[in-house]
Amino acid sequence: MSVLRALLWVYVVAALGYWGWAAWCAFRTLRGVPLLRCLQPPEPQRWPRLSVIVPACNEERDLGDALRTLLAEDYPDLEVVAVDDRSTDGTGAIIDRVAASDDRLKALHLAELPEGWLGKPHALRCGLRESTGDFVLFTDADVRFASGTLRTAVAHCIEHRIDHLTAFPDVQPHLPLLDDAMAMFVRQNLIVNNRPWAVRDPRSGAYLGIGAFNLVRRSAFERTEGLEWLRMEVAEDLGVGLMMKRSGARCDVVGGYGSVGLQWYRSLAEAARGGEKAYAAAGYNILRALGIAPSILAVELAPAVGPMLLAWPAFRSAGFVGMGVLLAYLTWALLLRLWAGDRLLPALFGPLTAPVFVALFLRACVLGWLRGGITWRGTTYVTADLRQGRRVRFP
């Protein structure tokens, strides 16, 4: 009994440390990361040319609407480069149709993928070569923009001499289970690990890049290693932030809620397929994945498990610490929702979602191990090449 009591104490204290840190990170994010829609930068005397690069592989469901919102923007000097990356559906036809109706859009069709490249970094590089803007926005083919977003973002960069601006997207709610999983992903991978409030501090090693919105100043981007450095990096969006920060660029992060939106996976099956890249988070190492999974599960279940210890007199003191875990968890959920302007209720059921989240992570890692790599968008990339090209390191 004494051994079990000691283990439970270690468990609840460790969980309290994690959730206390998560709550602190949510507080710092609320205080230190402004919302893009709330910014009111002065208009520059001359608007620089802006190029938006949109890579698309089999995105016929969302691409048309995404391009329409981009081209509905009133940015004075706008160029959109839509890259059809070897699509087998109607993506290419959609791009051609929109390009025929608006000369601000350039259509670029890719038929092959060079050896040693992942599809998306290659498509971004090809789009960048075709672009001419002083600022370049890398975005995804399912992202929708609210009116005035591009003007505000570029004016903010000019006012504060920012070289790289990334934005948290407003992920539209769909299924409560997937909403909880998204909240868990954002907390673990983007807020707790990457400390977005510290990105603008040049003395900090914190960096961030999000695929929905990576806006760079071309002259600063050209001082980095370039997309060639990220040619086999699955998390190329984070890689852009890493490159910009380590090159000495001035970086910043904003919340794109109400400005930059997308629809995440619409079903659990879509989430399972889309999450197969998660093997990268384990460093393409199945043993590390098998160690990470129970750790994640234990931490995520702690807000529910910890208070239950109050029901057993022998563990009641540990149960009081467990109540502290629950309080820290609720504080995180409230602060994050205050910042993101999202619903609070789904976040409260996070512990119930944890087993599903961990199961999807394990599925991705086991499949990656069995396949000897990652199969993505119809192309298989072998583990040895992925490990050699990995730039972003996850804790």
NUKOLSE-787154 format. One record per residue (C-alpha): residue in one letter; x, y, z negated. Coordinates in pm, whole numbers, m for minus. Layout:
N
a  X  Y  Z
...
END
This chain:
395
m  0  0  0
s  283  239  m81
v  437  185  264
l  103  250  432
r  50  563  220
a  396  688  317
l  328  625  688
l  m2  810  668
w  166  1104  500
v  428  1118  775
y  150  1099  1032
v  m69  1379  895
v  225  1609  818
a  366  1562  1169
a  21  1622  1317
l  m23  1934  1105
g  311  2062  1235
y  209  2004  1597
w  m142  2151  1570
g  m16  2442  1363
w  234  2518  1640
a  m40  2478  1904
a  m260  2727  1718
w  31  2971  1692
c  97  2931  2066
a  m269  3001  2141
f  m253  3314  1924
r  63  3437  2098
t  m97  3368  2436
l  m413  3558  2340
r  m205  3855  2225
g  74  3845  2480
v  m70  3727  2814
p  m312  3982  2966
l  m599  3897  3194
l  m544  4001  3554
r  m896  4136  3588
c  m836  4374  3296
l  m522  4532  3440
q  m552  4880  3592
p  m216  4955  3754
p  m185  5271  3964
e  m195  5226  4339
p  147  5253  4504
q  213  5529  4756
r  268  5261  5019
w  130  4910  5003
p  400  4652  5088
r  315  4378  5333
l  179  4068  5158
s  202  3717  5302
v  m10  3439  5155
i  113  3084  5221
v  m161  2817  5206
p  m39  2457  5252
a  m322  2215  5328
c  m325  1838  5367
n  m671  1686  5416
e  m846  1978  5247
e  m1150  2015  5472
r  m1388  2017  5173
d  m1252  2337  5015
l  m1027  2507  5269
g  m1291  2703  5460
d  m1427  2875  5151
a  m1077  2941  5017
l  m964  3109  5340
r  m1282  3317  5356
t  m1225  3459  5008
l  m866  3542  5099
l  m961  3718  5419
a  m1243  3902  5243
e  m981  4079  5029
d  m931  4447  5111
y  m553  4439  5076
p  m425  4694  5332
d  m143  4492  5490
l  m228  4124  5459
e  m99  3819  5643
v  m217  3463  5573
v  m16  3163  5694
a  m225  2844  5674
v  m13  2531  5712
d  m183  2214  5829
d  46  1951  5678
r  m15  1634  5884
s  m387  1629  5804
t  m602  1346  5938
d  m938  1512  5870
g  m1085  1840  5992
t  m834  2065  5815
g  m651  2166  6132
a  m974  2250  6315
i  m1089  2468  6025
i  m762  2661  6030
d  m781  2713  6407
r  m1141  2827  6386
v  m1071  3084  6116
a  m754  3201  6295
a  m955  3260  6613
s  m1191  3489  6422
d  m932  3687  6225
d  m591  3782  6360
r  m451  3822  6007
l  m435  3443  5982
k  m153  3246  6143
a  m215  2875  6206
l  80  2643  6166
h  47  2270  6236
l  305  2019  6112
a  317  1675  6272
e  612  1522  6088
l  778  1524  5748
p  1159  1530  5749
e  1336  1265  5545
g  1426  1378  5195
w  1130  1615  5155
l  801  1600  4970
g  512  1724  5180
k  415  2035  4985
p  764  2190  4940
h  824  2130  5311
a  494  2293  5407
l  572  2591  5184
r  914  2631  5342
c  769  2620  5693
g  503  2873  5600
l  762  3100  5440
r  970  3096  5757
e  667  3213  5957
s  579  3490  5712
t  696  3851  5722
g  572  3999  5394
d  773  4192  5135
f  572  3995  4878
v  479  3629  4923
l  197  3449  4744
f  216  3070  4731
t  m131  2932  4663
d  m332  2613  4712
a  m595  2527  4967
d  m880  2508  4715
v  m823  2844  4542
r  m1080  3122  4563
f  m1004  3488  4495
a  m1230  3753  4345
s  m1245  4088  4522
g  m949  4314  4444
t  m729  4039  4299
l  m445  4082  4549
r  m437  4460  4513
t  m422  4439  4135
a  m152  4172  4133
v  80  4351  4376
a  26  4692  4212
h  107  4536  3874
c  431  4395  4012
i  529  4731  4160
e  444  4924  3843
h  654  4696  3619
r  915  4594  3879
i  814  4230  3851
d  970  3979  4091
h  755  3679  4005
l  398  3678  3879
t  207  3358  3806
a  m154  3327  3691
f  m354  3068  3503
p  m647  2981  3731
d  m1008  2979  3627
v  m1096  2610  3659
q  m1469  2578  3717
p  m1640  2338  3475
h  m1773  2019  3626
l  m1777  1716  3397
p  m1729  1763  3020
l  m1481  1475  3013
l  m1266  1635  3281
d  m1302  1980  3123
d  m1155  1839  2802
a  m875  1672  2995
m  m792  2002  3168
a  m781  2184  2834
m  m547  1915  2702
f  m323  1940  3010
v  m305  2321  2988
r  m218  2311  2619
q  45  2038  2639
n  218  2130  2961
l  171  2503  3011
i  118  2670  2674
v  293  2464  2405
n  587  2359  2622
n  633  2667  2841
r  543  2954  2602
p  384  3186  2862
w  401  3492  2636
a  783  3466  2633
v  831  3441  3010
r  867  3818  3057
d  1151  3832  2801
p  1479  3813  2999
r  1655  3678  2688
s  1417  3383  2669
g  1460  3060  2859
a  1081  3032  2897
y  953  3006  3254
l  626  2918  3423
g  490  2866  3769
i  138  2756  3865
g  52  2631  4213
a  m272  2827  4235
f  m89  3160  4211
n  287  3208  4247
l  353  3564  4370
v  717  3647  4446
r  906  3946  4576
r  1080  3816  4888
s  1412  3993  4822
a  1428  3835  4475
f  1320  3493  4600
e  1599  3499  4856
r  1850  3522  4571
t  1737  3181  4440
e  1835  2837  4565
g  1520  2838  4778
l  1262  2570  4848
e  1536  2336  4970
w  1637  2301  4604
l  1283  2179  4530
r  1248  1949  4830
m  1192  1637  4612
e  1037  1807  4308
v  681  1695  4235
a  620  1995  4009
e  737  2244  4271
d  512  2517  4128
l  694  2505  3795
g  1014  2480  3995
v  945  2819  4158
g  918  2973  3813
l  1238  2799  3703
m  1431  2923  4007
m  1313  3279  3966
k  1393  3291  3593
r  1740  3141  3623
s  1826  3380  3909
g  1770  3676  3678
a  1438  3782  3832
r  1184  3975  3626
c  896  3735  3561
d  549  3772  3413
v  236  3565  3344
v  m130  3667  3348
g  m461  3492  3295
g  m646  3462  3622
y  m985  3395  3460
g  m1249  3571  3667
s  m993  3646  3941
v  m833  3323  4064
g  m1059  3018  4060
l  m1068  2660  4175
q  m1274  2347  4135
w  m1073  2074  3964
y  m1140  1706  4018
r  m1508  1632  4063
s  m1500  1276  3929
l  m1292  1050  3710
a  m1181  856  4019
e  m1050  1177  4179
a  m866  1263  3857
a  m708  918  3851
r  m584  950  4209
g  m472  1309  4169
g  m293  1232  3845
e  m65  967  3994
k  211  1227  4007
a  216  1217  3626
y  491  955  3646
a  722  1254  3691
a  641  1368  3335
a  799  1047  3208
g  1113  1106  3414
y  1015  814  3641
n  1098  580  3351
i  837  321  3251
l  992  262  2908
r  977  632  2831
a  617  638  2948
l  528  351  2714
g  681  551  2429
i  513  879  2520
a  161  739  2556
p  103  625  2195
s  263  945  2066
i  20  1157  2267
l  m272  944  2154
a  m173  968  1787
v  m137  1347  1799
e  m460  1403  1992
l  m664  1178  1762
a  m524  1333  1443
p  m792  1607  1407
a  m1055  1331  1394
v  m858  1064  1205
g  m695  1287  942
p  m1014  1401  764
m  m1145  1043  760
l  m877  957  504
l  m1083  1146  246
a  m1320  848  241
w  m1053  629  74
p  m949  734  m278
a  m599  593  m232
f  m541  820  70
r  m740  1124  m39
s  m440  1352  m82
a  m331  1275  274
g  m690  1339  379
f  m671  1695  251
v  m371  1748  479
g  m582  1589  752
m  m842  1860  695
g  m564  2111  759
v  m499  1934  1089
l  m865  1973  1181
l  m861  2341  1086
a  m551  2402  1299
y  m716  2220  1588
l  m1033  2427  1562
t  m822  2744  1545
w  m642  2645  1865
a  m971  2572  2041
l  m1128  2903  1935
l  m826  3116  2028
l  m784  2948  2366
r  m1150  2996  2444
l  m1138  3361  2340
w  m853  3415  2583
a  m985  3210  2872
g  m1346  3317  2824
d  m1455  2956  2859
r  m1702  2749  2667
l  m1597  2644  2318
l  m1803  2329  2288
p  m1608  2104  2531
a  m1281  2176  2352
l  m1427  2046  2027
f  m1458  1698  2174
g  m1092  1678  2276
p  m1008  1387  2041
l  m1277  1178  2210
t  m1119  1250  2549
a  m766  1156  2441
p  m793  781  2513
v  m910  854  2868
f  m630  1107  2922
v  m369  861  2795
a  m517  579  3002
l  m487  791  3318
f  m128  878  3229
l  m40  511  3173
r  m214  414  3496
a  m6  665  3690
c  319  545  3531
v  247  174  3575
l  151  227  3939
g  467  430  3995
w  674  154  3838
l  507  m125  4037
r  527  68  4364
g  884  176  4306
g  784  541  4345
i  489  771  4403
t  242  747  4689
w  102  1091  4761
r  m108  1209  5053
g  m36  887  5240
t  344  902  5198
t  547  692  4953
y  850  850  4788
v  1092  608  4623
t  1194  647  4260
a  1567  687  4323
d  1508  985  4554
l  1259  1142  4315
r  1497  1113  4022
q  1781  1265  4222
g  1565  1557  4334
r  1406  1626  3995
r  1461  1986  3880
v  1188  2039  3620
r  1243  1859  3292
f  948  1782  3068
p  1002  1751  2691
END
